[in-house]
Amino acid sequence: MTTAPSPGAPPERGGPRDARRAGIAAFVGTTVEWFDFYVYGSASALVFGKVFFPDVSPALGTLAAFGTFWVGFLARPLGGVLFGHLGDRRGRKSALITTLLLMGLATAGIGFLPGYAAIGPAAPVLLIVLRMVQGVAVGGEWGGAVLIATEYAPPGRKILYGAFAQQGSPVGNLLATLAFLAIARLSEPAFTDWGWRVPFLLSVVLVLVGLFIRLRLDETPEMAALLRQRRTDRIPLLEVLREHRGIVALGVGAGAAGVAITYVKTTFALSWATAELGFDRNAFLTTITLALVVQVLVQPFGAVLASRIALRRAVLWMLLPEVVLLPLMFVLVRTGEFWPATIGMAVATVPHALFYAALAGILSQVFPVGVRYTASSLAYQLCTTLFAGTAPLLAQFLLTSTGSIWAVVGLGLSYVVISLVCTTALIRRTAPESAPQRSLA
């Protein structure tokens, strides 16, 4: 869609150097946003039940904390639509700067929030409000970050460059887990009183770093061309709902395994292992940390694989091993031993991590540039609301109601099936860019 610039317009950008800068900006920004979002997940598993819901049993307190965790996911489609509208009408850069500021303010606010003992019912109410703001921010972040990477990408490499934005998720998760691992050595009273607040307050520093990098980035070439031509849609959401409903629906299902299994393995498993299996909090946080290191290392290879072989075949190779490895993980964690649990978590991380790397590139290519921010954000954020946000809550409910971890295993495997079916259908209908396009089937 690139056209010759009008007289006096700045020169069009999009060379290899700009593509690398855009990828780095996407990676750093999403790392900050996901750090903030994952810090909340760790806190909800370890301490929010005690701080904000002290008048109920520990199990119900954990359920209530996971309920507030889900609120952030409920707000994410709203963020996707709001910032998608801004990004499709005014450009990707302004939307991304706003989401980063919004996330930083909300996360710092949680760090300063008094507990139930200090202000009573107002504490959980304010917690829910701030969690919703987090959800709106991260809902607008993902689509824009993916697009600044993929819209700067050289031809034939959009899935590879989309992986820059995806890499922010495991790195942000790793940093959040490391932050809690560092303060987990505090005594229980100190941890509950003030220690859990430290990771939330560290967010301020990370946000400043992310802003510095993003403010130096130009608008993407594709969006800049559209803005020069004054061809943006007045209401991108209406165009998406009118012309692209089916693709959005497939996108919602396609991401299920990529987004939901992470929360089964970290947020739910952390609560289960420390509350019921006798794991020391510090020990299991170390287990999660090592599994996240594995994810950080292996995840980019998913984008490489999806760029080098037929995309549908690559998705099968990435996801099918989860059918064996996820049940194995729960068996090994159930032993209550550190090394079996760590090995189980690490190997079960590989399939959905590989798939997650390719997901951004797939979704970013199936919509036209004028509604791409809105449409890809809507698909991804509805997916996180329906699958990721409910995963710890459903897993805890299944465990509490059945007394069997195998019900949770079944939940995890259902995400794999949904992703396989929907991604295959999405590839057949849209044939997004990959190196061997002639053999997508």
C-alpha positions as CSV (number, residue, x, y, z in Angstrom):
1,M,0.0,0.0,0.0
2,T,3.1,2.3,-0.1
3,T,2.8,5.3,-2.4
4,A,5.1,8.2,-3.2
5,P,5.2,10.7,-0.4
6,S,3.6,14.1,-1.0
7,P,5.8,17.2,-1.3
8,G,7.4,18.2,2.0
9,A,6.6,14.8,3.6
10,P,9.4,13.1,5.6
11,P,11.2,10.3,3.8
12,E,9.6,6.9,4.1
13,R,11.3,4.6,6.5
14,G,11.4,0.8,6.6
15,G,15.0,-0.3,6.0
16,P,16.7,-3.1,7.9
17,R,18.0,-0.7,10.7
18,D,14.5,0.6,11.3
19,A,13.1,-2.9,11.3
20,R,15.5,-3.9,14.0
21,R,14.7,-0.8,16.1
22,A,11.0,-1.5,15.8
23,G,11.5,-5.1,16.9
24,I,13.5,-3.9,19.9
25,A,10.9,-1.3,20.8
26,A,8.2,-3.9,20.5
27,F,10.1,-6.3,22.7
28,V,11.0,-3.8,25.4
29,G,7.5,-2.4,25.6
30,T,5.8,-5.7,25.8
31,T,8.3,-6.9,28.4
32,V,7.4,-3.9,30.7
33,E,3.6,-4.4,30.2
34,W,3.8,-8.2,30.8
35,F,6.0,-7.7,33.8
36,D,3.2,-5.6,35.3
37,F,0.5,-8.0,34.3
38,Y,2.3,-11.2,35.5
39,V,3.3,-9.6,38.8
40,Y,-0.4,-9.4,39.6
41,G,-0.8,-13.2,38.8
42,S,2.0,-14.1,41.2
43,A,0.6,-11.9,44.0
44,S,-2.9,-13.3,43.5
45,A,-1.5,-16.8,43.9
46,L,0.6,-16.0,47.0
47,V,-0.8,-13.2,49.0
48,F,-3.9,-11.3,47.7
49,G,-6.3,-13.7,49.4
50,K,-4.7,-12.9,52.8
51,V,-4.4,-9.1,52.2
52,F,-7.7,-8.3,50.5
53,F,-10.0,-11.2,51.4
54,P,-9.0,-12.2,55.0
55,D,-12.5,-13.0,56.2
56,V,-13.0,-16.2,54.2
57,S,-11.2,-19.6,54.2
58,P,-7.8,-19.8,52.4
59,A,-9.3,-21.7,49.5
60,L,-12.1,-19.2,49.0
61,G,-9.6,-16.4,49.4
62,T,-7.5,-17.8,46.6
63,L,-10.6,-18.2,44.4
64,A,-11.6,-14.6,45.1
65,A,-8.0,-13.4,44.3
66,F,-8.1,-15.4,41.0
67,G,-11.5,-13.7,40.4
68,T,-9.9,-10.3,40.5
69,F,-7.1,-11.7,38.3
70,W,-9.7,-12.5,35.7
71,V,-11.1,-8.9,35.9
72,G,-8.0,-7.8,34.1
73,F,-8.8,-10.1,31.2
74,L,-12.4,-9.0,31.0
75,A,-11.1,-5.5,30.5
76,R,-8.6,-6.4,27.8
77,P,-11.0,-6.5,24.8
78,L,-12.1,-3.0,25.8
79,G,-8.5,-1.9,25.7
80,G,-8.1,-3.6,22.3
81,V,-11.0,-1.7,20.9
82,L,-10.2,1.7,22.4
83,F,-6.5,1.7,21.5
84,G,-7.2,-0.2,18.3
85,H,-9.4,2.7,17.2
86,L,-6.7,5.2,18.2
87,G,-4.0,3.1,16.4
88,D,-6.0,2.6,13.2
89,R,-7.1,6.3,13.1
90,R,-4.1,8.2,14.4
91,G,-1.2,5.8,14.2
92,R,0.5,3.0,16.2
93,K,3.0,5.1,18.1
94,S,0.6,7.4,20.0
95,A,-1.5,4.4,21.1
96,L,1.5,2.5,22.4
97,I,2.9,5.4,24.4
98,T,-0.5,5.8,26.1
99,T,-0.9,2.1,27.0
100,L,2.6,2.1,28.6
101,L,1.8,5.1,30.8
102,L,-1.6,3.7,31.8
103,M,-0.1,0.4,32.8
104,G,2.6,2.0,34.9
105,L,0.2,4.2,36.8
106,A,-2.2,1.2,37.6
107,T,0.6,-1.1,38.7
108,A,2.2,1.5,41.0
109,G,-1.3,2.2,42.4
110,I,-1.7,-1.4,43.4
111,G,1.7,-1.3,45.1
112,F,0.5,1.6,47.2
113,L,-3.0,0.2,47.9
114,P,-3.9,-0.4,51.6
115,G,-5.2,-3.8,52.5
116,Y,-8.6,-4.9,53.9
117,A,-7.3,-4.4,57.5
118,A,-6.7,-0.7,56.8
119,I,-9.7,0.4,54.7
120,G,-12.1,-2.5,54.8
121,P,-14.2,-3.4,51.7
122,A,-12.8,-0.4,49.8
123,A,-9.5,-2.3,49.4
124,P,-10.8,-5.1,47.2
125,V,-13.0,-2.7,45.3
126,L,-10.0,-0.4,44.5
127,L,-8.0,-3.5,43.6
128,I,-10.5,-4.5,41.1
129,V,-10.6,-1.0,39.6
130,L,-6.8,-0.9,39.2
131,R,-6.8,-4.4,37.8
132,M,-9.3,-3.3,35.2
133,V,-7.0,-0.4,34.2
134,Q,-4.2,-2.9,33.8
135,G,-6.4,-4.9,31.6
136,V,-7.3,-2.0,29.4
137,A,-3.6,-1.0,29.0
138,V,-2.4,-4.5,28.1
139,G,-5.4,-5.0,25.9
140,G,-4.2,-2.0,23.8
141,E,-0.5,-2.9,24.0
142,W,-0.4,-6.3,22.3
143,G,-1.8,-5.4,18.9
144,G,0.2,-2.2,18.6
145,A,3.5,-3.8,19.6
146,V,3.0,-6.7,17.1
147,L,2.2,-4.2,14.4
148,I,5.2,-1.9,14.8
149,A,7.3,-5.1,14.5
150,T,5.5,-6.7,11.6
151,E,4.8,-3.6,9.6
152,Y,8.5,-2.7,9.6
153,A,9.5,-6.3,8.8
154,P,11.1,-7.1,5.4
155,P,9.0,-9.1,3.0
156,G,8.6,-12.8,4.0
157,R,9.7,-12.2,7.6
158,K,6.6,-11.0,9.3
159,I,6.2,-14.1,11.5
160,L,9.9,-13.7,12.6
161,Y,9.5,-10.1,13.5
162,G,6.2,-10.6,15.2
163,A,8.1,-12.9,17.6
164,F,9.9,-9.8,18.9
165,A,6.7,-8.7,20.5
166,Q,5.8,-12.2,21.7
167,Q,9.2,-12.6,23.4
168,G,8.2,-9.8,25.8
169,S,5.7,-12.1,27.5
170,P,8.0,-14.8,28.8
171,V,10.7,-12.2,29.6
172,G,8.2,-10.1,31.5
173,N,6.9,-13.2,33.3
174,L,10.5,-14.3,34.1
175,L,11.3,-10.8,35.6
176,A,8.1,-10.8,37.6
177,T,8.8,-14.3,39.0
178,L,12.4,-13.3,39.8
179,A,11.1,-10.2,41.6
180,F,8.9,-12.4,43.8
181,L,11.6,-15.0,44.2
182,A,13.9,-12.2,45.6
183,I,11.3,-11.2,48.2
184,A,10.1,-14.7,49.0
185,R,13.0,-15.0,51.4
186,L,11.3,-12.5,53.7
187,S,9.5,-13.7,56.8
188,E,5.8,-14.4,56.3
189,P,4.7,-11.2,58.2
190,A,7.1,-9.0,56.3
191,F,6.1,-10.6,52.9
192,T,2.4,-10.1,53.6
193,D,2.7,-6.6,55.1
194,W,5.0,-4.9,52.6
195,G,7.2,-7.3,50.6
196,W,4.7,-8.1,47.9
197,R,4.4,-4.4,47.1
198,V,8.1,-4.1,45.9
199,P,7.6,-5.7,42.4
200,F,4.7,-3.4,41.7
201,L,6.6,-0.3,42.6
202,L,9.6,-1.4,40.5
203,S,7.3,-1.0,37.5
204,V,7.9,2.7,37.5
205,V,11.5,2.3,36.5
206,L,10.7,-0.2,33.8
207,V,8.0,2.1,32.3
208,L,10.5,5.0,32.1
209,V,12.9,2.8,30.1
210,G,10.1,1.6,27.8
211,L,8.9,5.2,27.2
212,F,12.4,6.4,26.3
213,I,12.7,3.7,23.6
214,R,9.2,4.2,22.2
215,L,9.4,7.9,21.9
216,R,12.4,7.6,19.6
217,L,10.5,5.3,17.1
218,D,8.7,6.6,14.0
219,E,5.3,5.6,12.7
220,T,5.3,2.3,10.7
221,P,5.7,2.7,6.9
222,E,2.3,1.0,6.1
223,M,0.4,3.2,8.6
224,A,2.3,6.3,7.6
225,A,1.2,5.8,4.0
226,L,-2.4,5.3,5.0
227,L,-2.3,8.5,7.0
228,R,-0.9,10.5,4.2
229,Q,-3.6,9.2,1.9
230,R,-6.3,10.0,4.5
231,R,-7.8,6.5,4.0
232,T,-8.3,5.5,7.6
233,D,-11.8,4.2,8.6
234,R,-14.0,6.5,10.7
235,I,-15.0,3.6,13.0
236,P,-12.6,0.6,12.4
237,L,-14.6,-1.6,14.8
238,L,-17.7,-1.4,12.6
239,E,-15.7,-2.4,9.5
240,V,-14.2,-5.4,11.5
241,L,-17.7,-6.6,12.6
242,R,-19.1,-6.1,9.2
243,E,-16.4,-7.7,7.0
244,H,-14.1,-9.8,9.2
245,R,-16.3,-11.5,11.9
246,G,-15.4,-15.0,10.9
247,I,-11.6,-14.4,10.9
248,V,-11.9,-12.7,14.3
249,A,-13.7,-15.8,15.7
250,L,-11.1,-18.1,14.3
251,G,-8.4,-15.9,15.8
252,V,-10.0,-16.1,19.2
253,G,-9.8,-19.9,19.2
254,A,-6.4,-20.1,17.6
255,G,-4.6,-18.5,20.5
256,A,-6.2,-20.6,23.3
257,A,-3.2,-22.9,23.9
258,G,-0.7,-20.1,23.5
259,V,-2.2,-17.9,26.2
260,A,-4.1,-20.2,28.6
261,I,-1.6,-23.0,29.4
262,T,0.9,-20.5,30.7
263,Y,-1.6,-19.5,33.5
264,V,-2.4,-23.1,34.3
265,K,1.4,-23.8,34.6
266,T,2.3,-20.7,36.6
267,T,-0.5,-19.0,38.4
268,F,-2.6,-22.1,39.2
269,A,0.3,-24.5,39.7
270,L,2.0,-22.0,42.1
271,S,-1.1,-21.9,44.3
272,W,-1.6,-25.7,44.1
273,A,2.0,-26.7,44.8
274,T,2.4,-24.3,47.7
275,A,-1.0,-24.8,49.3
276,E,-1.6,-28.5,48.8
277,L,1.6,-30.3,47.9
278,G,3.8,-28.9,50.6
279,F,6.2,-27.1,48.2
280,D,8.2,-24.2,49.8
281,R,7.2,-20.9,48.2
282,N,10.7,-20.1,47.3
283,A,11.4,-23.6,45.9
284,F,8.4,-23.5,43.5
285,L,9.1,-20.0,42.4
286,T,12.5,-21.3,41.4
287,T,10.9,-24.1,39.5
288,I,8.7,-21.6,37.6
289,T,11.8,-19.4,37.0
290,L,13.8,-22.2,35.4
291,A,10.8,-23.2,33.2
292,L,10.5,-19.6,32.1
293,V,14.2,-19.5,31.2
294,V,13.5,-22.5,29.0
295,Q,10.6,-20.6,27.4
296,V,12.8,-17.5,26.7
297,L,15.4,-19.7,25.0
298,V,13.2,-21.9,22.9
299,Q,10.3,-19.7,22.0
300,P,11.9,-17.8,19.0
301,F,12.5,-21.1,17.3
302,G,8.7,-21.4,16.8
303,A,8.8,-18.4,14.5
304,V,11.8,-19.8,12.7
305,L,10.0,-23.1,12.2
306,A,6.8,-21.4,11.0
307,S,8.8,-19.4,8.5
308,R,10.6,-22.4,7.0
309,I,8.0,-25.1,6.5
310,A,4.4,-25.3,5.6
311,L,2.6,-23.3,8.3
312,R,-0.1,-25.9,9.1
313,R,2.5,-28.6,9.5
314,A,4.5,-26.4,11.7
315,V,1.5,-25.8,14.0
316,L,0.9,-29.5,14.3
317,W,4.6,-30.2,15.2
318,M,4.5,-27.4,17.8
319,L,1.3,-28.3,19.6
320,L,0.8,-32.1,19.4
321,P,3.6,-32.9,21.9
322,E,1.7,-31.0,24.5
323,V,-0.9,-33.8,24.6
324,V,1.8,-36.0,26.3
325,L,4.0,-33.4,28.0
326,L,1.2,-31.5,29.9
327,P,-0.1,-34.6,31.8
328,L,3.5,-35.6,32.4
329,M,4.1,-32.2,34.0
330,F,1.3,-32.6,36.5
331,V,2.5,-36.2,37.4
332,L,6.0,-34.9,38.1
333,V,4.9,-31.9,40.1
334,R,2.6,-34.1,42.2
335,T,5.7,-36.0,43.4
336,G,6.4,-33.0,45.6
337,E,10.1,-33.2,44.6
338,F,11.9,-30.2,43.3
339,W,13.8,-31.6,40.3
340,P,11.0,-33.8,38.9
341,A,8.7,-30.9,39.1
342,T,11.2,-28.5,37.5
343,I,11.9,-31.0,34.6
344,G,8.1,-31.5,34.1
345,M,7.5,-27.7,34.0
346,A,10.4,-27.1,31.6
347,V,9.5,-29.7,29.0
348,A,5.8,-28.9,29.1
349,T,6.7,-25.3,28.3
350,V,8.2,-26.0,25.0
351,P,5.2,-26.8,22.8
352,H,3.0,-23.8,23.6
353,A,6.0,-21.5,23.7
354,L,6.9,-22.4,20.1
355,F,3.3,-21.9,19.0
356,Y,3.0,-18.6,20.9
357,A,6.0,-17.2,18.9
358,A,4.3,-17.8,15.6
359,L,0.8,-16.6,16.8
360,A,1.5,-12.9,16.5
361,G,2.7,-13.1,12.9
362,I,-0.3,-15.2,11.9
363,L,-2.8,-12.8,13.4
364,S,-1.1,-9.7,12.1
365,Q,-1.3,-10.8,8.5
366,V,-5.0,-11.8,8.1
367,F,-6.5,-8.3,8.3
368,P,-6.1,-5.2,6.0
369,V,-3.9,-2.4,7.4
370,G,-6.7,0.1,8.0
371,V,-8.4,-2.1,10.6
372,R,-5.5,-4.3,11.5
373,Y,-4.9,-2.9,15.0
374,T,-8.5,-3.2,16.0
375,A,-9.2,-6.6,14.5
376,S,-6.0,-8.4,15.7
377,S,-6.4,-6.8,19.1
378,L,-10.0,-7.9,19.4
379,A,-9.3,-11.5,18.4
380,Y,-6.3,-11.8,20.7
381,Q,-7.9,-10.0,23.7
382,L,-11.2,-11.9,23.4
383,C,-9.1,-15.1,23.4
384,T,-7.3,-14.0,26.6
385,T,-10.6,-13.1,28.3
386,L,-12.3,-16.4,27.4
387,F,-9.3,-18.7,27.9
388,A,-6.3,-17.2,29.7
389,G,-8.2,-15.1,32.3
390,T,-10.4,-18.0,33.3
391,A,-7.7,-20.7,33.3
392,P,-6.5,-20.3,37.0
393,L,-10.1,-19.8,38.2
394,L,-11.5,-22.9,36.3
395,A,-8.5,-25.0,37.3
396,Q,-8.9,-24.2,41.0
397,F,-12.7,-24.8,40.7
398,L,-12.2,-28.2,39.0
399,L,-9.6,-29.2,41.6
400,T,-11.8,-28.0,44.5
401,S,-15.0,-29.7,43.2
402,T,-13.5,-33.0,42.0
403,G,-10.5,-33.4,44.2
404,S,-8.6,-34.7,41.2
405,I,-5.8,-32.9,39.3
406,W,-6.8,-34.9,36.2
407,A,-9.7,-32.6,35.7
408,V,-7.2,-29.8,35.4
409,V,-5.2,-31.8,32.9
410,G,-8.3,-32.2,30.8
411,L,-8.9,-28.5,30.9
412,G,-5.3,-27.9,29.6
413,L,-5.7,-30.4,26.8
414,S,-8.9,-28.8,25.7
415,Y,-7.0,-25.6,25.0
416,V,-4.7,-27.6,22.7
417,V,-7.5,-29.0,20.7
418,I,-9.2,-25.7,20.3
419,S,-6.0,-24.1,19.0
420,L,-5.3,-26.9,16.6
421,V,-8.8,-26.7,15.1
422,C,-9.1,-23.0,14.8
423,T,-5.5,-22.3,13.6
424,T,-5.8,-24.9,10.9
425,A,-9.1,-23.3,9.7
426,L,-7.5,-19.8,9.9
427,I,-4.6,-20.9,7.7
428,R,-6.9,-22.5,5.2
429,R,-9.1,-19.4,4.9
430,T,-6.4,-16.7,4.9
431,A,-3.0,-18.3,3.9
432,P,-0.9,-15.7,5.8
433,E,2.6,-15.0,4.8
434,S,5.3,-17.6,5.4
435,A,8.3,-18.6,3.5
436,P,6.9,-21.7,1.8
437,Q,3.5,-20.2,0.8
438,R,3.1,-22.7,-2.0
439,S,2.7,-25.5,0.6
440,L,0.7,-24.0,3.4
441,A,-1.6,-27.0,3.4
